[in-house]
Amino acid sequence: MHEYHHIGIPTQIRRDGERYLAEFKMYVSGYEASEFGIEWMRFEPGCPLPPLVQTVPHVAFRVDDLEAALQGKEVLIAPNSPSPGILVAFIVENGAPVEFLEDGS
């Protein structure tokens, strides 16, 4: 099952409430305050994420089984845990990044 979770939009504008993710050299903001799950992403030089994620908006879906969701897909970012209890991975779909998110709680 794929359930809409959020849209991530790259930006170069600093925003109130940014949270820094040191591992990825990026800032995220807006998701918690957005009725529609709009997340802004601002990247620092040297960010290890693929250029596609840094330049093209992505849509994210909650999935029940991350491994199953990745089967047969072009994996852009391998499964990782950016927050406790959360597993995420990115694929490329029709030239755009798509995030899958499995919440282990």
C-alpha positions, 0 to 999 in steps of 0.5 A: 500500500502507498499512502501519501506522506509529504512532498519535499521541495528543494529551496535555497531560502532560509526558513523559520524552524529549520532543523539541521540534519548533519549526516546529510548536510541539509535543513528541513522545515515546514512539514510539521506545520503544513496541513498538506505535508509540504517540506522545504529542504535546503542543502549545504555544499558537500551534501552527500545526497544525489543531485536529483534529490537536491534539485527536483521536488519529490513525493513521499509515500508511507509503505507497510514494507519498504523492502517489498516496495523497492522490488524491481525499482531503480533505487536512488538512495538505499534504505537508511534511518534518518530518525529513530524508528523510521526507514526511508529509501528513494527510487527514480520514477519517470525521471523524478525522485520518489521517497518510500517511508516505513514507520516502525512504530 
